[in-house]
């Protein structure tokens, strides 16, 4: 990852306030959840929305890097 950080990207991060960084992190997190839910709906068309959301919850609870 460190090799992917360009000077421009680092400068952008340094200009952001803590609140902006936190807001961006939340947007990325919830965006990832929406994408995962969309994929699960595609893979399991018979699942209810509750089943999709439960599986998304399980996936993100046990996610590791």
C-alpha positions in Angstrom: 0.0 0.0 0.0 2.8 2.5 0.9 4.1 2.3 -2.7 0.6 3.4 -4.0 0.5 6.6 -1.9 1.4 9.4 -4.3 2.6 12.8 -2.9 -0.6 14.3 -4.2 -2.7 11.8 -2.3 -0.7 12.4 0.9 -1.1 16.1 0.5 -4.8 15.7 0.1 -5.1 13.7 3.2 -3.0 16.2 5.2 -5.4 19.0 4.1 -8.4 17.1 5.4 -9.7 17.8 8.8 -10.3 14.9 11.2 -14.0 15.2 10.7 -13.6 15.0 6.9 -11.4 11.9 7.2 -14.0 10.3 9.5 -16.8 11.2 7.1 -14.9 9.7 4.2 -14.2 6.5 6.1 -17.9 6.1 6.9 -18.8 6.7 3.3 -16.4 4.1 2.1 -17.6 1.6 4.8 -21.3 2.0 4.0 -20.6 2.1 0.3 -18.8 -1.2 0.6 -21.8 -2.7 2.4 -24.2 -1.5 -0.3 -22.0 -3.1 -3.0 -21.8 -6.4 -1.0 -25.6 -6.4 -0.5 -26.1 -5.8 -4.3 -23.9 -8.7 -5.1 -25.6 -11.0 -2.6 -29.0 -10.1 -4.1 -27.7 -11.0 -7.5 -26.3 -14.3 -6.3 -29.3 -15.2 -4.2 -32.5 -13.7 -5.9 -34.8 -15.7 -3.6 -33.4 -14.2 -0.4 -35.5 -11.7 1.4 -34.0 -8.3 2.2 -33.7 -9.3 5.8 -31.6 -12.3 4.8 -29.4 -10.2 2.6 -28.8 -7.6 5.4 -28.1 -10.4 7.9 -25.5 -11.9 5.6 -23.9 -8.5 5.0 -23.7 -8.0 8.8 -22.1 -11.4 9.3 -19.5 -10.8 6.5 -18.5 -7.4 7.8 -18.4 -8.5 11.5 -15.8 -11.2 10.5 -13.9 -9.3 7.9 -10.1 -9.1 8.3 -7.5 -7.4 6.3 
